[in-house]
Amino acid sequence: MQTILTPNVDDIAIKQRLFSFANYADNREFSLLGEIFSEQVRLDYTSTFGGEVQNLSRQQLIDQWAEFLPGFELTWHHLSKVRVTINEDRASAEADIIASHFLGSHFWQLCGRYHFKLHRNSANPHWQIYELTLHFDSEQGDRQAIIEAHKSGL
């Protein structure tokens, strides 16, 4: 016998946003990807790439990805084990990520966890990501794929 739980509309809406985030990035749907983010975004990829935490406008973030991702022949950002916590019009979510990147003979795969912070307001009732942090666990392949993709995307 299977127990069916009554779904929480906000939980489902947030999960839908997160899976769309990965799908839009992989399919180079940058205008749709932009709709998922708030006007200002805090991006923390320091555990993977070092450097500084970035505070970017939505357009700056999308421009970065639009410059970088098309350099790969194929990417796949697989999210799993999505966990959501909601507190009125604020939410946080975590998801395991396996991000695979292919370019010719080059392959690079990153494994870790994304931590998202989201909000909504009366001006925009849709959940939007305002903070994205990547917690690096492991990698396979060669980071040369990133360098080659950057060259290809220019």
PyMOL commands that place a pseudoatom at each C-alpha (Angstrom):
pseudoatom trace, name=CA, resn=MET, resi=1, chain=A, elem=C, hetatm=0, pos=[0.000, 0.000, 0.000]
pseudoatom trace, name=CA, resn=GLN, resi=2, chain=A, elem=C, hetatm=0, pos=[1.353, 3.420, -0.949]
pseudoatom trace, name=CA, resn=THR, resi=3, chain=A, elem=C, hetatm=0, pos=[0.795, 6.503, 1.178]
pseudoatom trace, name=CA, resn=ILE, resi=4, chain=A, elem=C, hetatm=0, pos=[0.101, 9.629, -0.858]
pseudoatom trace, name=CA, resn=LEU, resi=5, chain=A, elem=C, hetatm=0, pos=[0.957, 12.888, 0.842]
pseudoatom trace, name=CA, resn=THR, resi=6, chain=A, elem=C, hetatm=0, pos=[-0.862, 16.102, 0.045]
pseudoatom trace, name=CA, resn=PRO, resi=7, chain=A, elem=C, hetatm=0, pos=[1.653, 18.146, -1.941]
pseudoatom trace, name=CA, resn=ASN, resi=8, chain=A, elem=C, hetatm=0, pos=[2.677, 21.567, -0.761]
pseudoatom trace, name=CA, resn=VAL, resi=9, chain=A, elem=C, hetatm=0, pos=[2.335, 23.953, -3.695]
pseudoatom trace, name=CA, resn=ASP, resi=10, chain=A, elem=C, hetatm=0, pos=[5.339, 26.066, -2.618]
pseudoatom trace, name=CA, resn=ASP, resi=11, chain=A, elem=C, hetatm=0, pos=[7.547, 23.010, -2.201]
pseudoatom trace, name=CA, resn=ILE, resi=12, chain=A, elem=C, hetatm=0, pos=[6.626, 21.838, -5.701]
pseudoatom trace, name=CA, resn=ALA, resi=13, chain=A, elem=C, hetatm=0, pos=[7.007, 25.349, -7.192]
pseudoatom trace, name=CA, resn=ILE, resi=14, chain=A, elem=C, hetatm=0, pos=[10.516, 25.661, -5.746]
pseudoatom trace, name=CA, resn=LYS, resi=15, chain=A, elem=C, hetatm=0, pos=[11.561, 22.205, -6.930]
pseudoatom trace, name=CA, resn=GLN, resi=16, chain=A, elem=C, hetatm=0, pos=[10.211, 23.034, -10.370]
pseudoatom trace, name=CA, resn=ARG, resi=17, chain=A, elem=C, hetatm=0, pos=[12.336, 26.225, -10.400]
pseudoatom trace, name=CA, resn=LEU, resi=18, chain=A, elem=C, hetatm=0, pos=[15.469, 24.317, -9.415]
pseudoatom trace, name=CA, resn=PHE, resi=19, chain=A, elem=C, hetatm=0, pos=[15.021, 21.614, -12.045]
pseudoatom trace, name=CA, resn=SER, resi=20, chain=A, elem=C, hetatm=0, pos=[14.267, 24.318, -14.617]
pseudoatom trace, name=CA, resn=PHE, resi=21, chain=A, elem=C, hetatm=0, pos=[17.500, 26.079, -13.593]
pseudoatom trace, name=CA, resn=ALA, resi=22, chain=A, elem=C, hetatm=0, pos=[19.508, 22.989, -14.552]
pseudoatom trace, name=CA, resn=ASN, resi=23, chain=A, elem=C, hetatm=0, pos=[17.477, 22.280, -17.689]
pseudoatom trace, name=CA, resn=TYR, resi=24, chain=A, elem=C, hetatm=0, pos=[17.599, 25.856, -19.019]
pseudoatom trace, name=CA, resn=ALA, resi=25, chain=A, elem=C, hetatm=0, pos=[21.361, 26.028, -18.468]
pseudoatom trace, name=CA, resn=ASP, resi=26, chain=A, elem=C, hetatm=0, pos=[21.937, 22.738, -20.300]
pseudoatom trace, name=CA, resn=ASN, resi=27, chain=A, elem=C, hetatm=0, pos=[19.699, 23.801, -23.193]
pseudoatom trace, name=CA, resn=ARG, resi=28, chain=A, elem=C, hetatm=0, pos=[21.202, 27.316, -23.401]
pseudoatom trace, name=CA, resn=GLU, resi=29, chain=A, elem=C, hetatm=0, pos=[17.802, 28.911, -22.706]
pseudoatom trace, name=CA, resn=PHE, resi=30, chain=A, elem=C, hetatm=0, pos=[19.362, 32.003, -21.167]
pseudoatom trace, name=CA, resn=SER, resi=31, chain=A, elem=C, hetatm=0, pos=[16.309, 34.280, -21.335]
pseudoatom trace, name=CA, resn=LEU, resi=32, chain=A, elem=C, hetatm=0, pos=[14.249, 31.669, -19.468]
pseudoatom trace, name=CA, resn=LEU, resi=33, chain=A, elem=C, hetatm=0, pos=[17.131, 31.063, -17.061]
pseudoatom trace, name=CA, resn=GLY, resi=34, chain=A, elem=C, hetatm=0, pos=[17.146, 34.757, -16.219]
pseudoatom trace, name=CA, resn=GLU, resi=35, chain=A, elem=C, hetatm=0, pos=[13.522, 34.617, -15.075]
pseudoatom trace, name=CA, resn=ILE, resi=36, chain=A, elem=C, hetatm=0, pos=[14.482, 32.239, -12.274]
pseudoatom trace, name=CA, resn=PHE, resi=37, chain=A, elem=C, hetatm=0, pos=[16.860, 34.713, -10.609]
pseudoatom trace, name=CA, resn=SER, resi=38, chain=A, elem=C, hetatm=0, pos=[16.207, 37.887, -8.660]
pseudoatom trace, name=CA, resn=GLU, resi=39, chain=A, elem=C, hetatm=0, pos=[17.579, 41.251, -9.804]
pseudoatom trace, name=CA, resn=GLN, resi=40, chain=A, elem=C, hetatm=0, pos=[20.663, 40.795, -7.590]
pseudoatom trace, name=CA, resn=VAL, resi=41, chain=A, elem=C, hetatm=0, pos=[22.339, 37.428, -7.036]
pseudoatom trace, name=CA, resn=ARG, resi=42, chain=A, elem=C, hetatm=0, pos=[25.050, 36.306, -4.639]
pseudoatom trace, name=CA, resn=LEU, resi=43, chain=A, elem=C, hetatm=0, pos=[27.096, 33.592, -6.371]
pseudoatom trace, name=CA, resn=ASP, resi=44, chain=A, elem=C, hetatm=0, pos=[29.602, 31.507, -4.414]
pseudoatom trace, name=CA, resn=TYR, resi=45, chain=A, elem=C, hetatm=0, pos=[31.675, 29.031, -6.424]
pseudoatom trace, name=CA, resn=THR, resi=46, chain=A, elem=C, hetatm=0, pos=[34.762, 29.530, -4.236]
pseudoatom trace, name=CA, resn=SER, resi=47, chain=A, elem=C, hetatm=0, pos=[34.876, 25.900, -3.054]
pseudoatom trace, name=CA, resn=THR, resi=48, chain=A, elem=C, hetatm=0, pos=[35.455, 24.826, -6.661]
pseudoatom trace, name=CA, resn=PHE, resi=49, chain=A, elem=C, hetatm=0, pos=[37.270, 27.671, -8.353]
pseudoatom trace, name=CA, resn=GLY, resi=50, chain=A, elem=C, hetatm=0, pos=[38.659, 29.793, -5.505]
pseudoatom trace, name=CA, resn=GLY, resi=51, chain=A, elem=C, hetatm=0, pos=[38.417, 33.535, -5.951]
pseudoatom trace, name=CA, resn=GLU, resi=52, chain=A, elem=C, hetatm=0, pos=[35.786, 35.690, -4.331]
pseudoatom trace, name=CA, resn=VAL, resi=53, chain=A, elem=C, hetatm=0, pos=[32.062, 35.464, -3.727]
pseudoatom trace, name=CA, resn=GLN, resi=54, chain=A, elem=C, hetatm=0, pos=[30.368, 37.515, -6.440]
pseudoatom trace, name=CA, resn=ASN, resi=55, chain=A, elem=C, hetatm=0, pos=[27.444, 39.882, -6.085]
pseudoatom trace, name=CA, resn=LEU, resi=56, chain=A, elem=C, hetatm=0, pos=[26.015, 40.186, -9.579]
pseudoatom trace, name=CA, resn=SER, resi=57, chain=A, elem=C, hetatm=0, pos=[23.029, 41.606, -11.325]
pseudoatom trace, name=CA, resn=ARG, resi=58, chain=A, elem=C, hetatm=0, pos=[20.799, 39.033, -12.952]
pseudoatom trace, name=CA, resn=GLN, resi=59, chain=A, elem=C, hetatm=0, pos=[22.029, 40.173, -16.370]
pseudoatom trace, name=CA, resn=GLN, resi=60, chain=A, elem=C, hetatm=0, pos=[25.700, 39.881, -15.376]
pseudoatom trace, name=CA, resn=LEU, resi=61, chain=A, elem=C, hetatm=0, pos=[25.108, 36.311, -14.173]
pseudoatom trace, name=CA, resn=ILE, resi=62, chain=A, elem=C, hetatm=0, pos=[23.264, 35.291, -17.326]
pseudoatom trace, name=CA, resn=ASP, resi=63, chain=A, elem=C, hetatm=0, pos=[25.912, 36.978, -19.498]
pseudoatom trace, name=CA, resn=GLN, resi=64, chain=A, elem=C, hetatm=0, pos=[28.635, 34.961, -17.729]
pseudoatom trace, name=CA, resn=TRP, resi=65, chain=A, elem=C, hetatm=0, pos=[26.835, 31.686, -18.351]
pseudoatom trace, name=CA, resn=ALA, resi=66, chain=A, elem=C, hetatm=0, pos=[25.895, 32.664, -21.926]
pseudoatom trace, name=CA, resn=GLU, resi=67, chain=A, elem=C, hetatm=0, pos=[29.581, 33.279, -22.629]
pseudoatom trace, name=CA, resn=PHE, resi=68, chain=A, elem=C, hetatm=0, pos=[30.820, 30.087, -20.967]
pseudoatom trace, name=CA, resn=LEU, resi=69, chain=A, elem=C, hetatm=0, pos=[28.316, 27.247, -21.472]
pseudoatom trace, name=CA, resn=PRO, resi=70, chain=A, elem=C, hetatm=0, pos=[28.052, 27.366, -25.294]
pseudoatom trace, name=CA, resn=GLY, resi=71, chain=A, elem=C, hetatm=0, pos=[31.773, 26.533, -25.410]
pseudoatom trace, name=CA, resn=PHE, resi=72, chain=A, elem=C, hetatm=0, pos=[30.867, 22.962, -24.466]
pseudoatom trace, name=CA, resn=GLU, resi=73, chain=A, elem=C, hetatm=0, pos=[29.339, 20.520, -26.912]
pseudoatom trace, name=CA, resn=LEU, resi=74, chain=A, elem=C, hetatm=0, pos=[27.138, 19.125, -24.153]
pseudoatom trace, name=CA, resn=THR, resi=75, chain=A, elem=C, hetatm=0, pos=[26.491, 19.726, -20.478]
pseudoatom trace, name=CA, resn=TRP, resi=76, chain=A, elem=C, hetatm=0, pos=[24.252, 17.920, -18.043]
pseudoatom trace, name=CA, resn=HIS, resi=77, chain=A, elem=C, hetatm=0, pos=[23.510, 19.319, -14.587]
pseudoatom trace, name=CA, resn=HIS, resi=78, chain=A, elem=C, hetatm=0, pos=[21.771, 16.490, -12.761]
pseudoatom trace, name=CA, resn=LEU, resi=79, chain=A, elem=C, hetatm=0, pos=[20.054, 17.541, -9.532]
pseudoatom trace, name=CA, resn=SER, resi=80, chain=A, elem=C, hetatm=0, pos=[18.880, 14.978, -6.991]
pseudoatom trace, name=CA, resn=LYS, resi=81, chain=A, elem=C, hetatm=0, pos=[17.864, 14.701, -3.345]
pseudoatom trace, name=CA, resn=VAL, resi=82, chain=A, elem=C, hetatm=0, pos=[16.274, 18.159, -3.373]
pseudoatom trace, name=CA, resn=ARG, resi=83, chain=A, elem=C, hetatm=0, pos=[15.383, 19.341, 0.126]
pseudoatom trace, name=CA, resn=VAL, resi=84, chain=A, elem=C, hetatm=0, pos=[13.330, 22.506, 0.651]
pseudoatom trace, name=CA, resn=THR, resi=85, chain=A, elem=C, hetatm=0, pos=[12.665, 24.583, 3.768]
pseudoatom trace, name=CA, resn=ILE, resi=86, chain=A, elem=C, hetatm=0, pos=[10.065, 27.349, 3.528]
pseudoatom trace, name=CA, resn=ASN, resi=87, chain=A, elem=C, hetatm=0, pos=[9.520, 30.243, 5.932]
pseudoatom trace, name=CA, resn=GLU, resi=88, chain=A, elem=C, hetatm=0, pos=[6.716, 32.421, 4.560]
pseudoatom trace, name=CA, resn=ASP, resi=89, chain=A, elem=C, hetatm=0, pos=[8.172, 34.283, 1.535]
pseudoatom trace, name=CA, resn=ARG, resi=90, chain=A, elem=C, hetatm=0, pos=[11.725, 33.012, 2.018]
pseudoatom trace, name=CA, resn=ALA, resi=91, chain=A, elem=C, hetatm=0, pos=[13.045, 29.543, 1.325]
pseudoatom trace, name=CA, resn=SER, resi=92, chain=A, elem=C, hetatm=0, pos=[16.251, 27.598, 1.219]
pseudoatom trace, name=CA, resn=ALA, resi=93, chain=A, elem=C, hetatm=0, pos=[16.941, 24.446, -0.707]
pseudoatom trace, name=CA, resn=GLU, resi=94, chain=A, elem=C, hetatm=0, pos=[19.764, 21.987, -1.111]
pseudoatom trace, name=CA, resn=ALA, resi=95, chain=A, elem=C, hetatm=0, pos=[20.323, 19.592, -3.983]
pseudoatom trace, name=CA, resn=ASP, resi=96, chain=A, elem=C, hetatm=0, pos=[23.035, 17.149, -4.860]
pseudoatom trace, name=CA, resn=ILE, resi=97, chain=A, elem=C, hetatm=0, pos=[24.609, 18.022, -8.208]
pseudoatom trace, name=CA, resn=ILE, resi=98, chain=A, elem=C, hetatm=0, pos=[26.543, 16.030, -10.767]
pseudoatom trace, name=CA, resn=ALA, resi=99, chain=A, elem=C, hetatm=0, pos=[27.597, 18.442, -13.507]
pseudoatom trace, name=CA, resn=SER, resi=100, chain=A, elem=C, hetatm=0, pos=[29.048, 16.800, -16.611]
pseudoatom trace, name=CA, resn=HIS, resi=101, chain=A, elem=C, hetatm=0, pos=[30.807, 18.840, -19.306]
pseudoatom trace, name=CA, resn=PHE, resi=102, chain=A, elem=C, hetatm=0, pos=[31.878, 17.508, -22.707]
pseudoatom trace, name=CA, resn=LEU, resi=103, chain=A, elem=C, hetatm=0, pos=[34.035, 19.096, -25.402]
pseudoatom trace, name=CA, resn=GLY, resi=104, chain=A, elem=C, hetatm=0, pos=[35.673, 16.882, -28.020]
pseudoatom trace, name=CA, resn=SER, resi=105, chain=A, elem=C, hetatm=0, pos=[37.985, 14.497, -26.189]
pseudoatom trace, name=CA, resn=HIS, resi=106, chain=A, elem=C, hetatm=0, pos=[37.759, 16.602, -23.012]
pseudoatom trace, name=CA, resn=PHE, resi=107, chain=A, elem=C, hetatm=0, pos=[35.474, 15.639, -20.147]
pseudoatom trace, name=CA, resn=TRP, resi=108, chain=A, elem=C, hetatm=0, pos=[35.075, 17.231, -16.739]
pseudoatom trace, name=CA, resn=GLN, resi=109, chain=A, elem=C, hetatm=0, pos=[32.560, 16.270, -14.080]
pseudoatom trace, name=CA, resn=LEU, resi=110, chain=A, elem=C, hetatm=0, pos=[31.922, 18.003, -10.800]
pseudoatom trace, name=CA, resn=CYS, resi=111, chain=A, elem=C, hetatm=0, pos=[30.055, 16.436, -7.880]
pseudoatom trace, name=CA, resn=GLY, resi=112, chain=A, elem=C, hetatm=0, pos=[28.788, 18.373, -4.900]
pseudoatom trace, name=CA, resn=ARG, resi=113, chain=A, elem=C, hetatm=0, pos=[25.797, 20.186, -3.442]
pseudoatom trace, name=CA, resn=TYR, resi=114, chain=A, elem=C, hetatm=0, pos=[24.046, 23.364, -4.410]
pseudoatom trace, name=CA, resn=HIS, resi=115, chain=A, elem=C, hetatm=0, pos=[22.575, 25.529, -1.710]
pseudoatom trace, name=CA, resn=PHE, resi=116, chain=A, elem=C, hetatm=0, pos=[19.900, 27.947, -2.923]
pseudoatom trace, name=CA, resn=LYS, resi=117, chain=A, elem=C, hetatm=0, pos=[18.168, 30.830, -1.199]
pseudoatom trace, name=CA, resn=LEU, resi=118, chain=A, elem=C, hetatm=0, pos=[14.924, 31.991, -2.740]
pseudoatom trace, name=CA, resn=HIS, resi=119, chain=A, elem=C, hetatm=0, pos=[12.289, 34.634, -2.125]
pseudoatom trace, name=CA, resn=ARG, resi=120, chain=A, elem=C, hetatm=0, pos=[9.079, 36.002, -3.545]
pseudoatom trace, name=CA, resn=ASN, resi=121, chain=A, elem=C, hetatm=0, pos=[7.146, 39.206, -2.973]
pseudoatom trace, name=CA, resn=SER, resi=122, chain=A, elem=C, hetatm=0, pos=[3.961, 40.965, -4.005]
pseudoatom trace, name=CA, resn=ALA, resi=123, chain=A, elem=C, hetatm=0, pos=[5.698, 42.470, -7.064]
pseudoatom trace, name=CA, resn=ASN, resi=124, chain=A, elem=C, hetatm=0, pos=[6.769, 39.003, -8.231]
pseudoatom trace, name=CA, resn=PRO, resi=125, chain=A, elem=C, hetatm=0, pos=[4.887, 36.068, -6.678]
pseudoatom trace, name=CA, resn=HIS, resi=126, chain=A, elem=C, hetatm=0, pos=[7.159, 33.502, -8.374]
pseudoatom trace, name=CA, resn=TRP, resi=127, chain=A, elem=C, hetatm=0, pos=[10.020, 32.047, -6.358]
pseudoatom trace, name=CA, resn=GLN, resi=128, chain=A, elem=C, hetatm=0, pos=[13.348, 33.530, -7.443]
pseudoatom trace, name=CA, resn=ILE, resi=129, chain=A, elem=C, hetatm=0, pos=[16.883, 32.525, -6.540]
pseudoatom trace, name=CA, resn=TYR, resi=130, chain=A, elem=C, hetatm=0, pos=[18.857, 35.306, -4.889]
pseudoatom trace, name=CA, resn=GLU, resi=131, chain=A, elem=C, hetatm=0, pos=[21.774, 33.246, -3.592]
pseudoatom trace, name=CA, resn=LEU, resi=132, chain=A, elem=C, hetatm=0, pos=[23.527, 30.230, -5.089]
pseudoatom trace, name=CA, resn=THR, resi=133, chain=A, elem=C, hetatm=0, pos=[26.405, 28.411, -3.395]
pseudoatom trace, name=CA, resn=LEU, resi=134, chain=A, elem=C, hetatm=0, pos=[28.212, 25.386, -4.749]
pseudoatom trace, name=CA, resn=HIS, resi=135, chain=A, elem=C, hetatm=0, pos=[29.810, 23.035, -2.205]
pseudoatom trace, name=CA, resn=PHE, resi=136, chain=A, elem=C, hetatm=0, pos=[32.460, 21.022, -4.044]
pseudoatom trace, name=CA, resn=ASP, resi=137, chain=A, elem=C, hetatm=0, pos=[32.894, 17.335, -3.148]
pseudoatom trace, name=CA, resn=SER, resi=138, chain=A, elem=C, hetatm=0, pos=[34.844, 15.705, -5.981]
pseudoatom trace, name=CA, resn=GLU, resi=139, chain=A, elem=C, hetatm=0, pos=[35.634, 15.803, -9.657]
pseudoatom trace, name=CA, resn=GLN, resi=140, chain=A, elem=C, hetatm=0, pos=[36.551, 13.487, -12.510]
pseudoatom trace, name=CA, resn=GLY, resi=141, chain=A, elem=C, hetatm=0, pos=[38.191, 14.149, -15.811]
pseudoatom trace, name=CA, resn=ASP, resi=142, chain=A, elem=C, hetatm=0, pos=[40.256, 17.149, -16.742]
pseudoatom trace, name=CA, resn=ARG, resi=143, chain=A, elem=C, hetatm=0, pos=[39.719, 20.824, -15.987]
pseudoatom trace, name=CA, resn=GLN, resi=144, chain=A, elem=C, hetatm=0, pos=[41.327, 21.470, -19.355]
pseudoatom trace, name=CA, resn=ALA, resi=145, chain=A, elem=C, hetatm=0, pos=[37.762, 21.094, -20.652]
pseudoatom trace, name=CA, resn=ILE, resi=146, chain=A, elem=C, hetatm=0, pos=[36.904, 24.379, -18.921]
pseudoatom trace, name=CA, resn=ILE, resi=147, chain=A, elem=C, hetatm=0, pos=[39.835, 26.183, -20.545]
pseudoatom trace, name=CA, resn=GLU, resi=148, chain=A, elem=C, hetatm=0, pos=[38.979, 24.807, -23.979]
pseudoatom trace, name=CA, resn=ALA, resi=149, chain=A, elem=C, hetatm=0, pos=[35.285, 25.656, -23.566]
pseudoatom trace, name=CA, resn=HIS, resi=150, chain=A, elem=C, hetatm=0, pos=[36.171, 29.208, -22.589]
pseudoatom trace, name=CA, resn=LYS, resi=151, chain=A, elem=C, hetatm=0, pos=[38.291, 29.537, -25.734]
pseudoatom trace, name=CA, resn=SER, resi=152, chain=A, elem=C, hetatm=0, pos=[35.478, 28.074, -27.850]
pseudoatom trace, name=CA, resn=GLY, resi=153, chain=A, elem=C, hetatm=0, pos=[32.848, 30.325, -26.319]
pseudoatom trace, name=CA, resn=LEU, resi=154, chain=A, elem=C, hetatm=0, pos=[34.733, 33.542, -27.094]
for i in range(1, 154): cmd.bond("trace and resi %d" % i, "trace and resi %d" % (i + 1))
show_as sticks, trace
zoom trace
